[in-house]
Amino acid sequence: MRRLSIKTLALSAVLALAAAACGTEAPGGGGGGDGEAESTLRVGMALDVGGLGDKSFNDAAKRGLDAAVSEGLITEENTELLEANQTGSNRDDNIVNLADQGFELIFGIGFAFSEGVAEIAPDYPDQSFGIIDGFATFVNADATNIADLTFKEHEGSYLVGIAAAMASESGTIGFLGGQEGTGLIEKFQAGYEAGARSVNPDIEILVEYIGDSTQAFVNPTAGEELSAAMYDDGADVVYHAAGQSGLGLFKAAVEADSWAIGVDSDQYLTASPEEQPLILTSMIKRVDTAILESIRQTVEGAFQPGFQAFGIAEEGVGYSDSNPELTEEMKAAMDQASEAIVAGEITVPEEPEA
């Protein structure tokens, strides 16, 4: 492995507004819930394509649900998970299923639930709906029982862009995106590029997207091929925002003996032994925090409908430091940038440079 050298949402507009794909471990841990819970609240969760085991987005949502159980807010028997099929064509059916069962708080995990929930939620006025990366309240401004739980992914991506530029010896880095054209994954790209250029204004940044549908998030073979091509073209660090497809990046990193950067969860912790040393850091997107806090609000009778955005200041995004190869100099630079972003001294772009 190379040694490090330190060098100093139409839909697009909506999702661009819905700023906000990732601290290390989930708050509360996973799934105890012994004894009396604070509430008999029933919570249903409809996962997106990739389902449990994606080691990223859906798994992060499940950790938030587990944390609510562990903290005694709700009981495990009052929860249910439904997984999307491979194409995601049953997303709306799963939401209606949970609503018809009487779950009082229902989460759709992913922006693709937004239009369906915007139509479905008014039929269930006594139940509440939360959408991760959602824009349903833009589609249906009259809805009073929907919370769009979004993140400032560009801020967290700025931080790992700093690490990428500092780790790069070749002066070329890469970005692997999942679904192109929604405005969401482009925010990851924009922040990453800006962070890298804050370290090295002349850095070359290669960009590849897997596709233009949600299937782009469940294609690790394409993720591996596109990542390998970027490594072959001189990139020595590649960051992904591609869901399960990003697992292919880690395979390519092993073959290239080069750095990779994960997303949403601390992917160093779930990687194989041969992949782990090459995952420099991950951009943590605290989907678990958003789920846990929404459950807490609902238990307290204070469900907050409308648009909510979690950034660095809200501890909604950040970076992981599990890999000991992430140097103190890198962490110091990222921490300094975090403080500057919170203070308003750095404004991170939400759209890539043309």
C-alpha positions, -999 to 999 in steps of 0.1 A, spaced: 0 0 0 12 34 -8 26 54 21 9 87 29 23 120 20 8 152 35 0 180 11 -6 209 29 -334 186 -70 -388 197 -113 -368 170 -90 -333 183 -94 -342 217 -80 -362 201 -51 -335 177 -41 -309 205 -44 -330 224 -19 -333 193 3 -297 196 11 -288 170 32 -254 103 19 -226 101 66 -191 97 144 -188 61 139 -210 39 159 -248 43 160 -262 59 192 -275 34 216 -263 3 198 -285 -25 186 -317 -39 197 -321 -48 234 -351 -31 248 -356 -51 280 -382 -38 304 -408 -11 301 -406 13 272 -416 50 274 -443 45 247 -464 19 229 -457 38 197 -456 14 167 -429 22 142 -427 8 107 -398 12 83 -398 6 45 -363 1 33 -350 10 -2 -333 -12 -28 -303 -30 -14 -321 -37 19 -304 -48 50 -268 -58 46 -259 -30 23 -233 -19 49 -243 16 42 -276 35 39 -303 10 49 -282 -5 76 -277 30 91 -315 35 92 -319 2 110 -293 12 136 -315 43 144 -345 20 150 -324 -3 171 -312 26 192 -347 37 199 -354 2 212 -322 1 232 -329 35 248 -364 22 259 -383 47 237 -402 19 220 -403 -20 221 -390 -43 194 -423 -60 191 -439 -27 181 -416 -23 151 -416 -38 116 -392 -37 86 -403 -42 50 -377 -45 23 -381 -32 -12 -378 -56 -41 -348 -55 -64 -364 -27 -86 -381 -8 -58 -414 -11 -76 -432 -20 -43 -421 10 -23 -456 25 -22 -472 -9 -15 -449 -13 16 -458 22 29 -496 14 25 -491 -20 41 -475 -4 72 -502 23 73 -530 -2 70 -515 -22 99 -518 9 120 -482 18 125 -483 54 139 -448 64 126 -437 52 92 -403 58 76 -395 55 40 -357 51 36 -347 71 5 -358 100 -16 -376 77 -41 -404 73 -15 -412 110 -16 -438 113 -44 -456 82 -32 -458 93 4 -469 128 -7 -500 111 -22 -505 84 4 -501 104 37 -532 125 34 -553 93 35 -538 85 69 -541 119 88 -537 104 122 -503 87 113 -469 103 107 -444 97 80 -407 104 78 -387 102 46 -349 101 46 -336 125 19 -373 133 13 -389 161 -7 -426 151 -2 -435 184 15 -424 201 -17 -446 179 -37 -476 183 -13 -472 216 6 -505 210 24 -493 178 41 -491 182 78 -480 146 88 -448 143 67 -412 151 78 -385 153 51 -354 143 70 -325 155 49 -287 160 53 -260 184 43 -240 157 25 -219 184 8 -205 195 42 -194 160 52 -180 153 18 -159 185 20 -141 169 50 -132 137 32 -122 156 2 -95 172 24 -83 138 35 -83 125 -1 -61 154 -13 -37 151 16 -34 113 10 -29 115 -27 6 112 -41 -4 113 -78 -24 145 -76 -54 126 -91 -84 114 -71 -118 100 -81 -155 101 -73 -179 72 -79 -216 83 -78 -247 61 -79 -278 76 -95 -270 106 -116 -294 135 -124 -314 139 -92 -292 166 -76 -287 145 -45 -255 125 -53 -242 156 -70 -240 173 -36 -216 146 -24 -195 153 -55 -196 190 -51 -184 190 -15 -157 164 -21 -143 184 -50 -143 216 -30 -126 200 0 -99 185 -22 -93 218 -40 -90 236 -7 -58 215 -2 -46 213 -37 -62 238 -62 -46 219 -91 -58 184 -82 -73 164 -110 -107 148 -100 -121 119 -121 -159 114 -119 -180 84 -128 -217 77 -123 -232 42 -125 -266 51 -140 -297 73 -140 -321 51 -120 -321 38 -84 -307 5 -98 -274 24 -99 -272 19 -61 -274 -20 -63 -247 -27 -89 -214 -35 -72 -201 -51 -104 -204 -17 -122 -190 0 -92 -159 -22 -93 -154 -17 -130 -157 21 -130 -135 24 -99 -108 2 -115 -109 25 -145 -103 55 -124 -74 38 -106 -60 28 -140 -62 65 -151 -41 76 -122 -64 81 -93 -49 69 -60 -79 78 -38 -116 72 -48 -147 82 -28 -180 67 -34 -216 78 -28 -232 47 -45 -249 27 -18 -244 -11 -22 -226 -4 -56 -198 12 -36 -188 -23 -23 -173 -28 -57 -150 2 -51 -134 -16 -22 -127 -47 -43 -111 -24 -69 -90 -7 -42 -75 -40 -32 -66 -48 -68 -50 -13 -72 -35 -12 -38 -49 23 -34 -71 43 -11 -109 42 -10 -133 64 10 -166 50 23 -200 67 28 -230 68 51 -216 43 77 -181 37 89 -173 12 62 -139 4 77 -158 -15 104 -177 -38 80 -150 -43 53 -132 -76 47 -97 -79 63 -80 -72 29 -102 -42 22 -101 -26 56 -66 -12 56 -74 7 23 -105 24 35 -89 57 47 -121 72 61 -158 74 55 -182 103 52 -207 95 80 -243 104 72 -262 100 105 -294 85 92 -295 67 125 -296 101 143 -324 114 122 -345 82 128 -338 82 165 -346 118 170 -378 116 149 -389 86 171 -380 106 202 -400 136 191 -431 114 183 -429 96 216 -429 130 233 -459 142 213 -438 166 193 -435 151 158 -421 178 136 -435 178 101 -418 197 72 -382 200 62 -354 192 85 -317 193 75 -288 177 95 -254 191 89 -221 193 108 -236 217 134 -265 192 140 -241 163 142 -258 149 111 -226 144 90 -190 140 97 -161 116 91 -148 83 106 -114 79 121 -112 41 126 -83 36 103 -51 44 121 -36 54 87 -58 85 89 -31 108 102 -34 134 130 -26 161 104 -56 150 83 -79 149 113 -67 183 124 -73 197 90 -108 182 88 -117 194 123 -105 229 115 -127 229 84 -157 216 104 -153 245 128 -151 269 99 -182 255 82 -202 258 115 -190 293 120 -200 303 84 -164 310 74 -166 282 47 -196 279 25 -196 245 8 -211 243 -27 -240 220 -33 -235 217 -70 -203 205 -88 -184 231 -109 -195 231 -145 
